[in-house]
Amino acid sequence: MHTVVQRVSATLTLAVTALAILCGLVSFSDLLHPSGVAPVDIRVKGVDAIFVHKGVEQVRGDSVGLGGGVRSGFRSRLLTLSHLARHKQAQLNIELHADLRPEFTWNTKQLYVAVTAEYATDTSPRNVVTLWNRIVESAEDAKLDIRRLPRMYPFIFAAEMNAASGLLGLDYNVTLSWNVMPKVGRLYTRSETVTGLRIPAYYIEPTKTTTKTS
């Protein structure tokens, strides 16, 4: 006769094994789902402003560091540049159209969508700045048609990184990336990049329209 402890142990072992097999099958089912993401159309239509900014700036959005890292939980963020006397900032005019609805399956929890700018300097070969991001939790919200991308985070270039030229005349790329977060299984990322972009070699003073956050 088996004791109560032995029976409970056997039942729990069977339940955990069955759950592990079920999770594996759910994860494997994603491989059978065809990826039919429509072509992504992301355009940099121009540069609205290029200027030297000092001190403190407050914009809407999550808390974000100079490297593009996001700290959630803040609806406003205060970027204090006490260690940077001056930094150069650009405001890009970006148009975005993307149909990400095919990424949603019954195993998809949400998508993390972000637009980033990437550039290189003499001292740092790869710099990535987050310009905009959004969490998409349903297929109904996964079709993006944004004629003018809201200026969520600034395109910042620290003057000390390359004092000779800085942001003016800088070559850069803009990338739309989306992380697919499943309920069970691995997380994967897809992206679309626009290359061969360059910041103008002269300053453009911001207007009331370009400085207003959306």
Kinemage of the C-alpha trace (Angstrom):
@kinemage 1
@onewidth
@group {chain A} dominant
@subgroup {mainchain}
@vectorlist {calphas} color= white
{ca met a 1} P 0.000 0.000 0.000
{ca his a 2} L 1.207 3.469 -0.859
{ca thr a 3} L 1.184 6.085 1.815
{ca val a 4} L -0.611 9.425 1.422
{ca val a 5} L 2.720 11.226 0.944
{ca gln a 6} L 3.716 8.880 -1.886
{ca arg a 7} L 0.375 9.345 -3.622
{ca val a 8} L 0.561 13.145 -3.359
{ca ser a 9} L 4.140 13.095 -4.637
{ca ala a 10} L 3.195 10.929 -7.610
{ca thr a 11} L 0.223 13.156 -8.436
{ca leu a 12} L 2.307 16.327 -8.303
{ca thr a 13} L 5.011 14.753 -10.461
{ca leu a 14} L 2.442 13.740 -13.063
{ca ala a 15} L 0.866 17.227 -13.033
{ca val a 16} L 4.208 19.029 -13.435
{ca thr a 17} L 5.258 16.683 -16.240
{ca ala a 18} L 1.956 17.177 -18.068
{ca leu a 19} L 2.241 20.966 -17.655
{ca ala a 20} L 5.804 20.962 -19.018
{ca ile a 21} L 4.725 18.937 -22.054
{ca leu a 22} L 1.762 21.271 -22.642
{ca cys a 23} L 4.001 24.351 -22.472
{ca gly a 24} L 6.407 22.756 -24.928
{ca leu a 25} L 3.582 22.041 -27.381
{ca val a 26} L 2.294 25.611 -27.060
{ca ser a 27} L 5.752 26.998 -27.770
{ca phe a 28} L 6.202 24.623 -30.728
{ca ser a 29} L 2.870 25.717 -32.203
{ca asp a 30} L 4.329 29.177 -32.868
{ca leu a 31} L 6.717 27.617 -35.377
{ca leu a 32} L 3.713 26.432 -37.406
{ca his a 33} L 2.268 29.928 -37.569
{ca pro a 34} L 3.295 31.615 -40.846
{ca ser a 35} L 4.798 35.069 -40.504
{ca gly a 36} L 2.800 37.302 -42.820
{ca val a 37} L 3.809 40.732 -41.618
{ca ala a 38} L 3.031 43.340 -44.264
{ca pro a 39} L 5.918 45.495 -45.500
{ca val a 40} L 6.877 48.195 -43.055
{ca asp a 41} L 7.024 51.752 -44.368
{ca ile a 42} L 9.082 54.059 -42.163
{ca arg a 43} L 10.234 57.366 -43.595
{ca val a 44} L 12.347 60.167 -42.208
{ca lys a 45} L 10.732 63.134 -43.934
{ca gly a 46} L 13.135 65.677 -42.539
{ca val a 47} L 14.768 67.254 -39.510
{ca asp a 48} L 12.581 69.835 -37.772
{ca ala a 49} L 15.195 71.249 -35.446
{ca ile a 50} L 18.868 71.001 -34.466
{ca phe a 51} L 19.973 73.011 -31.472
{ca val a 52} L 22.167 73.088 -28.382
{ca his a 53} L 20.196 72.441 -25.223
{ca lys a 54} L 21.284 73.268 -21.687
{ca gly a 55} L 20.177 72.102 -18.270
{ca val a 56} L 16.850 70.422 -17.672
{ca glu a 57} L 14.092 69.279 -19.993
{ca gln a 58} L 10.741 67.721 -19.160
{ca val a 59} L 8.680 65.767 -21.683
{ca arg a 60} L 5.829 63.279 -21.606
{ca gly a 61} L 6.580 59.579 -21.582
{ca asp a 62} L 8.441 57.027 -19.488
{ca ser a 63} L 11.682 57.758 -17.711
{ca val a 64} L 14.539 57.296 -20.145
{ca gly a 65} L 18.291 57.533 -19.842
{ca leu a 66} L 20.815 58.888 -22.307
{ca gly a 67} L 21.483 55.381 -23.615
{ca gly a 68} L 17.826 54.819 -24.446
{ca gly a 69} L 17.019 52.634 -21.440
{ca val a 70} L 13.464 53.006 -20.164
{ca arg a 71} L 12.319 52.947 -16.555
{ca ser a 72} L 8.590 52.399 -16.409
{ca gly a 73} L 6.262 53.844 -13.812
{ca phe a 74} L 6.763 57.515 -14.625
{ca arg a 75} L 4.343 59.469 -16.797
{ca ser a 76} L 6.808 62.333 -16.933
{ca arg a 77} L 10.519 62.369 -16.745
{ca leu a 78} L 13.072 64.945 -15.734
{ca leu a 79} L 16.344 64.661 -17.605
{ca thr a 80} L 18.996 66.480 -15.588
{ca leu a 81} L 22.258 66.958 -17.416
{ca ser a 82} L 24.343 68.293 -14.564
{ca his a 83} L 27.356 66.318 -15.802
{ca leu a 84} L 26.908 67.667 -19.337
{ca ala a 85} L 27.260 71.419 -19.664
{ca arg a 86} L 25.846 71.321 -23.189
{ca his a 87} L 24.348 68.684 -25.431
{ca lys a 88} L 23.112 68.786 -28.987
{ca gln a 89} L 19.601 67.672 -29.815
{ca ala a 90} L 17.725 66.952 -33.042
{ca gln a 91} L 14.014 66.581 -33.665
{ca leu a 92} L 13.138 64.249 -36.537
{ca asn a 93} L 9.972 64.195 -38.621
{ca ile a 94} L 9.163 60.488 -39.009
{ca glu a 95} L 6.195 58.864 -40.755
{ca leu a 96} L 5.354 55.263 -39.866
{ca his a 97} L 3.033 52.692 -41.417
{ca ala a 98} L 3.178 49.064 -40.284
{ca asp a 99} L 0.656 46.254 -40.096
{ca leu a 100} L 1.779 44.004 -37.243
{ca arg a 101} L -1.537 42.184 -36.819
{ca pro a 102} L -0.224 38.909 -38.293
{ca glu a 103} L 2.217 38.693 -35.372
{ca phe a 104} L -0.687 38.030 -33.020
{ca thr a 105} L -1.647 34.417 -32.359
{ca trp a 106} L -3.503 32.804 -29.489
{ca asn a 107} L -0.085 32.534 -27.760
{ca thr a 108} L 0.885 36.206 -28.161
{ca lys a 109} L 0.745 38.327 -25.022
{ca gln a 110} L 1.868 41.681 -26.424
{ca leu a 111} L 4.284 43.493 -28.735
{ca tyr a 112} L 6.854 46.042 -27.686
{ca val a 113} L 7.339 48.418 -30.627
{ca ala a 114} L 10.135 50.995 -30.725
{ca val a 115} L 11.747 53.441 -33.122
{ca thr a 116} L 15.448 54.005 -32.495
{ca ala a 117} L 18.234 56.040 -34.065
{ca glu a 118} L 21.715 54.576 -34.341
{ca tyr a 119} L 24.971 56.384 -35.045
{ca ala a 120} L 28.716 55.987 -34.586
{ca thr a 121} L 31.445 58.324 -33.369
{ca asp a 122} L 35.227 58.125 -33.212
{ca thr a 123} L 35.141 57.083 -29.573
{ca ser a 124} L 31.949 54.976 -29.597
{ca pro a 125} L 31.250 52.772 -32.632
{ca arg a 126} L 27.596 52.090 -31.769
{ca asn a 127} L 25.144 54.435 -30.075
{ca val a 128} L 21.413 53.746 -29.929
{ca val a 129} L 18.828 56.330 -28.886
{ca thr a 130} L 15.151 55.454 -28.377
{ca leu a 131} L 12.908 58.028 -30.059
{ca trp a 132} L 9.467 56.456 -29.558
{ca asn a 133} L 7.942 53.258 -28.178
{ca arg a 134} L 4.588 51.648 -27.577
{ca ile a 135} L 3.199 48.453 -26.042
{ca val a 136} L 0.557 46.812 -28.244
{ca glu a 137} L -1.672 44.363 -26.385
{ca ser a 138} L -4.165 43.377 -29.079
{ca ala a 139} L -4.316 42.765 -32.820
{ca glu a 140} L -6.870 45.570 -33.150
{ca asp a 141} L -4.191 48.079 -32.110
{ca ala a 142} L -1.370 46.506 -34.114
{ca lys a 143} L -1.986 48.421 -37.340
{ca leu a 144} L 0.115 51.560 -37.091
{ca asp a 145} L -0.605 54.521 -39.349
{ca ile a 146} L 1.204 57.523 -37.914
{ca arg a 147} L 1.792 60.418 -40.288
{ca arg a 148} L 3.949 62.264 -37.796
{ca leu a 149} L 5.554 60.261 -35.021
{ca pro a 150} L 5.079 61.956 -31.634
{ca arg a 151} L 8.317 63.296 -30.180
{ca met a 152} L 8.467 61.090 -27.093
{ca tyr a 153} L 12.222 61.091 -26.421
{ca pro a 154} L 14.820 63.520 -27.820
{ca phe a 155} L 17.630 62.575 -30.187
{ca ile a 156} L 20.495 63.608 -27.899
{ca phe a 157} L 24.164 63.813 -28.777
{ca ala a 158} L 26.614 64.624 -25.977
{ca ala a 159} L 29.087 67.287 -27.088
{ca glu a 160} L 31.969 65.600 -25.247
{ca met a 161} L 31.608 62.457 -27.358
{ca asn a 162} L 32.904 64.162 -30.482
{ca ala a 163} L 33.757 67.799 -29.918
{ca ala a 164} L 35.061 68.279 -33.454
{ca ser a 165} L 31.743 67.861 -35.275
{ca gly a 166} L 29.094 66.602 -32.889
{ca leu a 167} L 25.576 66.157 -34.204
{ca leu a 168} L 25.980 68.373 -37.276
{ca gly a 169} L 26.501 66.328 -40.442
{ca leu a 170} L 26.144 63.072 -38.508
{ca asp a 171} L 25.325 59.884 -40.440
{ca tyr a 172} L 22.655 57.766 -38.769
{ca asn a 173} L 20.087 55.014 -39.274
{ca val a 174} L 16.503 54.754 -38.038
{ca thr a 175} L 15.081 51.355 -37.067
{ca leu a 176} L 11.587 50.137 -36.289
{ca ser a 177} L 11.789 47.023 -34.126
{ca trp a 178} L 9.114 44.969 -32.431
{ca asn a 179} L 9.569 42.342 -29.738
{ca val a 180} L 6.968 39.582 -29.798
{ca met a 181} L 6.268 38.511 -26.231
{ca pro a 182} L 4.455 35.159 -26.044
{ca lys a 183} L 2.442 33.801 -23.158
{ca val a 184} L 4.645 30.699 -23.271
{ca gly a 185} L 7.882 30.246 -25.188
{ca arg a 186} L 10.737 32.328 -26.480
{ca leu a 187} L 10.700 36.057 -27.151
{ca tyr a 188} L 11.873 37.115 -30.592
{ca thr a 189} L 12.501 40.425 -32.336
{ca arg a 190} L 11.958 41.639 -35.884
{ca ser a 191} L 13.096 44.953 -37.326
{ca glu a 192} L 13.188 47.207 -40.376
{ca thr a 193} L 15.983 49.775 -40.830
{ca val a 194} L 16.302 52.905 -42.947
{ca thr a 195} L 19.975 53.573 -43.710
{ca gly a 196} L 21.972 56.343 -45.327
{ca leu a 197} L 20.484 59.236 -43.347
{ca arg a 198} L 22.407 62.373 -42.418
{ca ile a 199} L 21.780 65.265 -40.055
{ca pro a 200} L 22.164 68.672 -41.792
{ca ala a 201} L 25.453 70.450 -41.182
{ca tyr a 202} L 23.771 73.569 -39.797
{ca tyr a 203} L 21.553 74.438 -36.846
{ca ile a 204} L 17.764 74.705 -37.187
{ca glu a 205} L 16.074 76.597 -34.398
{ca pro a 206} L 12.976 74.860 -32.984
{ca thr a 207} L 9.590 76.475 -33.453
{ca lys a 208} L 6.530 76.253 -31.205
{ca thr a 209} L 5.237 73.399 -33.379
{ca thr a 210} L 8.410 71.329 -33.181
{ca thr a 211} L 8.991 71.877 -29.456
{ca lys a 212} L 5.457 70.817 -28.521
{ca thr a 213} L 5.303 67.199 -27.350
{ca ser a 214} L 2.540 64.837 -28.430
